[in-house]
Amino acid sequence: MKKLLILTAIAVCCGGYARAQQIPASGKPRVIFETDMGNDVDDPMALDMLYKAMERGEIDLIGIVSNKDHVASPRYIDILNTWYGHPGIPIGKVSGGVTVQEANNYAQAVCESGAFPRTHKDKAYEDAVPLYRRLLAESPDSSVVVVSVGFSTNFGRLLESKADRYSPLDGIELVKRKVAYCSVMAGSFGRKARAEFNVVHDITNAKRLFALCPVPVVLTPFELGKAVIYPCSSIENDYMWAELHPVVEAYKAYRKMPYDRPTWDMLSVLYALQPGMFTVSEPGIICVDGKGYTYFTPTPRGQHTVLSATPEQAARIRDYFLETLPAKPAKYN
């Protein structure tokens, strides 16, 4: 199986690196956000960035898909959509997927607090793969950017999906036609070998992502998120304009305050908004082994790249987060 996936990755990449111009072909990007909302608290902060980018007219946020198999995950997304003033954004949910870290599930804590309303009942949350296929089929060619900051369950299943009422194309061909690129938080390439969280909890679909995805994949690795830390002092002081803020309440519920936190998922979003803020590797091919370790092999025919940041870039990125994340969304201006 491993050999087959590696050969498939090479075959996909041999189509040429010309497609790896990571700019949607038609107008502003249409973003689908994939999230394991409820695991680490960088997910709601990443979604905050997308709401505000949409309000600035930089993107269209056309769907939010949970890849954490817990009832609170899409419910908390619904709370955020409602609080930020975007209740019409469709929400997808995974079935038979991964669920971990239940001891500090901030999404569950915020939902059970009763402090924030949500717009929809559970039955309104769509199954992830049909929602993906509908959103892609409705989009212009090469117009969609997928930002995936959790497990690869939904996207791996999308790639293996067959023609349906939304499109006569199978999953790989549908992605190839509609998606410009994927910005993904996954993997580790540091000196210390690490089976990174998002990969090791669904190795099968992580393999599918890197082996079968027919468009460029830009990776935010574990090491980069650790290089840019969001300070708790900002959570404590910069959001005072809101009597109750669902992101702040999530942060408080996740761990005992005060604590600083890496910015893994926010970085994957930031690349989709401001790619020039990063250092991007040469092209290559990423493979995943049976234990969840990731390996990068440089090759001009590859469609995978890995992000990094110099100390100066990391400082600028941190300043960007400190400026934009505490800012009021349009609904509260």
N, C-alpha and C positions, 0 to 999 in steps of 0.2 A: 504493500500500500504506500509506504514512504517513497519507494522508488517511482511509483506511478505518479504521485503528486509532484515530485521534483521534476520529472519529465514534462508533466503538464504545464508547470510553471515556465519552463524553458520554452515550450511550444507557444504559450500565450505571449511571452515577452518577445519572441522572434518576429512578431508582427511589426516591430520597429518602434524606436523611441520617439518618433515624430509626434505620436499622440500624447506624449507626456508634457505638453504645454498646458500647465495647470490653470487654464483660464477657460471658463465656460464659453461656448461658441456664440451664445445668443443672450445678450443683456446681462442683468445682474444674476448672480447665482441663486438657484433654488435649492435650499438646504434641507436635508433630512438629518435629524439629530438622533443618533442611537446612544442610549444611556443605560447604565446599570444603576439607576437612581435609587438611593437607599443604602449603597455600600459605602463609598467615600464621599466626603462632603464637597469635593471639587465639582461634582456634577451640577448641582443647582447654580453654582457660580458660573459655570460654563454656559448654562442655559440663559442666565441673566445677560451675558454678553450677546447672545444671539437675538434675544428680544430687542435689545437696544440697537443692534446693528440693523435689524428690520425697521425699527422706528426711524433710523437715520436714512433709510432708503438704500442701504448697501446690499441687502439680501432679501429674499423671500423665504421665510421659514415655513415650509409647506407640510411638515409632519415631524412628530416626536415619537420615537419608538423605544419602549422599555425592553431591555434584554435581561432584566432581573426578574425571576419568576416569583413574585410576591405581590399580593393584592395591593399593598400600600404604594408600590412603585408607580403605576399609572395614576393612582389617586393623587399622589403628591404632585405629579406633573400637572394634573388637572387643577390643583390648588394654585400652582405657579401660573398656568395659563390664565386663570381667573383673576388672580391678584394683579398680574401685570397688564391685564386688559386685552388678552388675546384668547378668549374662550373658544373660538372657532377653529383653532389649529387642531387637526385630527391627532389622536393618540393611539398608538399601537401597543399591544402587549404580547409577550412571549408565552407560549404554552409548552409545558414539558421541558423547561429550560433550567438554568442554573440559579440557585439561591444560596447565599452565604452571608456571614457576618450579621446574624440576626440579633446579637446581644446589643448592638448599638445602631439599629436601623432608624436613622433620623426621620426617614420618610414616614414610617409607622408612627413614630412619636409625634410628629407634627399633625398627621391626620387624626390621631386619637385625641389630640389636645382640644379639638373643636374650635380653635381660634380662627380658622380660615375656612371659608366656604369653597366648595368645588361646584362646577357647572353641571357635570354629567353623572349619571348612574353608571355602574360598572359595565352594564351591557352595551354602553356606547363606545367602549374601548375596543378597537378592531383587532383582529388577529394580525400579527406582524407581517407575515409574508404577503397575504392578499392586499394589505394596505400599501406595502412597498410597491407591489406590482401596479396597483391603481395609480399611485402618485407618479411613478415613473412613466406609465403609459400616457398620462395626461400632460406630461412635460415635453417641451421642445427637445430635439436631439442635442446631446452634449451640454445640457443646461443645469444638471443636478450635481451638487457636491454632497457626498455622504460624509458626515462627521461621526465617527464611531468611537465611543469612549467607554466601552464595557466589553462584555463577552461577544464573540463573533457568531453566536447562535443564529440570530435572525438573518444576518447577511449570508452566512454559509448556506442556510436553507433556501434563501432567495436564489443564490447561484445555481442550486440544484432543482429549482422549481420548473414546472412545465407550462406550456401554453394554457391560458385560461380565458375567461370572459373579458378580461382587461386587455390582453395582448396575445397575438398568435406566436410571439417569440418565447423561447425558453429563457431561463434566468440569466444565463451568461450573455446571450445576445441582447436581451433587454437592457442589462447594465451597460454593455458595450455601446449601445446606441444612445442611451439617455444620460449616463453619468460621465462627467468630465474627469473627476478623480475622487479618491477617498482620503480623508485625513483621519488617521487612526492612532489612538493611544494604545500601544501594546509593545511588548518585547523589551529585551535588555541586552546591551552590548558592552557593558562595562568590564573592568578588569576582573571583577568577581562574577563568576557565572551565576545566573539567576533565572529561574523559571518564573517569569513575570506573572502577576496575579490574573490579568485579563486573559492571558494565553493558557495558563496551566489549568484553569477551571473549565475550559472547553477546548481542549487540544484538537479535537476532530474538526471543529468549525474554524479554528484558527488556521489549521492546515489548508482547509478549503479556501479561506480568504486569500492567502498568499499564493496558493497554487492555481486557483481558477479565476481570480478577478481579472477581467480583460482590460482594465483601465489602470492608470497610475495609482499607487498607494504611497502616501507620504506618512511616515511613522514618527510619532512622538514617543521616544523610548523612556524607560523608567528613569534613567540617569538625568535626562533633561528636566523632568518634573521636580527632581530633588535639588536641581540647581537654581530654581526660582521658587522662593518661599513666600507665601502670602501671610502677613503678620496678623496675629490675633488683635493687636492694638487697633487695627483698622476696623475689625468687626465690632470692637467695644466702643469706638469713638466716632466713626465716619458715617454711620447709618442712623444717627439719632433723629433725623428728619422723619423717620417712620415710627409710629407708636408700636406697631408690630410688623416685623418684616419676616416673611417665610424662609428666606435664606439665612438670616441671622438666627432664627429659632432653630433651624436645622443644625447650624454650626454649634449652637449651645447644647443640643441634644446628642451630638455625635461623640464628644469627649468632654471630660471635665475641663472647664475653662481655668486659666488661659492656655492656649496652645497655638502654635503656628502650623501651617500645613503646606505641603507641596502642591504644585499647580498643574499636575499632569493634564487633566481634561481641558482646563482653560487654554493650555498651549495648543492643543489640537484645534480648538475653535479659533484661536488667534491666528493660526496659520491660514485658515480659510478666509480670514478678514484682512490680515496684514502679513503676507508671506515674506515680504522684504525684511522683516525683523529677525529672521533666522539665518543660520548657516545650513545649507542643504548639501547632503553628501552627493558624491557621484552616483550614477544609477547602478543598480545591482538587483540581485534576487535574494529575497528572504525566505528561508525554510525553517520549519518547526519540527523538532524531533519528538519522539514518543513520550518524553518527559516534560515537554513544554519549554525547552530551551530554544532560543532563536539564533539563527546564523545568517550573516549578511555576506554575500559573495559579489564583489564588484564586477560588472560587465556592461559594456555599452548597450547591449540589447535588453537590459533589465528595465522594468517599470516600477521598481521600488526604490525609494530614497529614505534616508534617516535624517531627522533634524538634530541640530545641536546649536549651542549659543556660546559666543565668547563671553567673558565676564562683563564686557561693556554692553553687549546685547542683552544679557540676563538682567542687568541693572535697568536698561530701558524698558524691557518687558515688565519688570516688577512695577516701575513707575506708571506704565500704561494701565496695569491692573488697578493700582491704587487710585488712579484718576477716574477710571470708567466704571468700576464695579460699584462703588458707593453712590454714584450719581443717580438722581431720580429718573425712573422711566417716564415715558411721555404721559402716562395716565395721571401722574402726580405732579406734573409741572403746571 
